């Protein structure tokens, strides 16, 4: 087996002014925010946003899972929409 690989980028360490912007909508309310940290590897990844949202994607057994949380509390019903870099991901985690 080859070596494990993971890549992370912390925008706070590199200056948050350059962080990618996002719009996250939940329960009918939309917020503008920025990405603080993003990581990825062969089996999953995560994105942590400046306003407390976090999206984890990973493989559990033979199924891919997405867990969305805010300030450490898991959101059961997913987001209304997520817009990142002008692209919409309205069906994320439904």
C-alpha positions as CSV (number, residue, x, y, z in Angstrom):
1,X,0.0,0.0,0.0
2,X,1.1,3.5,-0.7
3,X,1.5,6.4,1.7
4,X,-1.6,8.2,3.0
5,X,-2.2,11.6,1.6
6,X,-4.3,14.5,2.9
7,X,-4.3,18.1,1.9
8,X,-5.6,21.0,4.1
9,X,-5.6,24.7,3.6
10,X,-6.1,27.1,6.4
11,X,-7.2,30.5,5.1
12,X,-6.9,32.1,8.5
13,X,-3.2,31.4,8.6
14,X,-2.8,32.9,5.1
15,X,-5.0,35.9,5.5
16,X,-8.8,35.6,5.6
17,X,-9.2,38.4,3.0
18,X,-8.3,35.8,0.3
19,X,-10.7,33.2,1.6
20,X,-13.4,31.9,-0.8
21,X,-16.8,33.4,-0.1
22,X,-20.0,31.3,0.3
23,X,-23.7,31.8,0.9
24,X,-25.3,29.3,3.2
25,X,-29.1,29.2,3.6
26,X,-30.9,27.3,6.4
27,X,-34.4,27.5,7.7
28,X,-35.3,30.3,5.2
29,X,-32.4,32.5,6.3
30,X,-29.2,33.1,4.2
31,X,-25.9,34.2,5.5
32,X,-22.7,35.4,3.7
33,X,-19.6,33.8,5.0
34,X,-16.1,32.6,4.1
35,X,-14.2,29.4,4.2
36,X,-11.7,29.1,7.1
37,X,-10.3,25.6,6.5
38,X,-10.7,23.0,3.8
39,X,-9.2,19.4,3.8
40,X,-9.5,16.4,1.6
41,X,-8.1,13.0,1.1
42,X,-9.0,9.8,-0.7
43,X,-11.9,8.9,1.6
44,X,-13.4,12.3,2.4
45,X,-13.0,15.9,3.2
46,X,-14.3,18.8,5.3
47,X,-15.0,22.5,5.0
48,X,-15.2,24.8,8.0
49,X,-16.9,28.2,7.6
50,X,-16.3,31.4,9.5
51,X,-19.9,31.6,10.7
52,X,-19.7,28.2,12.5
53,X,-21.0,25.9,9.8
54,X,-19.0,22.7,9.0
55,X,-19.5,20.1,6.3
56,X,-17.9,16.7,6.6
57,X,-17.9,14.1,3.8
58,X,-16.6,10.7,4.4
59,X,-16.9,7.0,3.5
60,X,-18.5,4.8,6.2
61,X,-18.3,1.2,5.1
62,X,-19.5,1.2,1.5
63,X,-21.6,4.3,1.8
64,X,-20.6,8.0,1.4
65,X,-21.9,10.2,4.2
66,X,-22.3,14.0,4.6
67,X,-22.7,15.5,8.0
68,X,-23.6,19.2,8.3
69,X,-23.2,20.9,11.7
70,X,-23.2,24.4,13.1
71,X,-21.3,25.3,16.2
72,X,-20.8,21.6,16.9
73,X,-24.5,20.7,16.6
74,X,-25.5,18.3,13.8
75,X,-28.2,19.7,11.5
76,X,-30.7,16.8,10.8
77,X,-32.4,18.0,7.6
78,X,-29.6,19.5,5.6
79,X,-29.2,23.0,4.2
80,X,-31.7,24.8,2.0
81,X,-28.8,25.8,-0.3
82,X,-25.1,26.4,-0.4
83,X,-23.7,28.7,-3.0
84,X,-19.9,28.6,-3.5
85,X,-18.0,30.6,-6.1
86,X,-21.2,31.3,-8.0
87,X,-22.3,27.6,-8.1
88,X,-25.3,26.3,-6.2
89,X,-25.4,23.0,-4.3
90,X,-29.1,23.2,-3.2
91,X,-29.5,19.5,-2.8
92,X,-26.5,19.0,-0.5
93,X,-27.1,16.4,2.2
94,X,-30.8,15.8,1.5
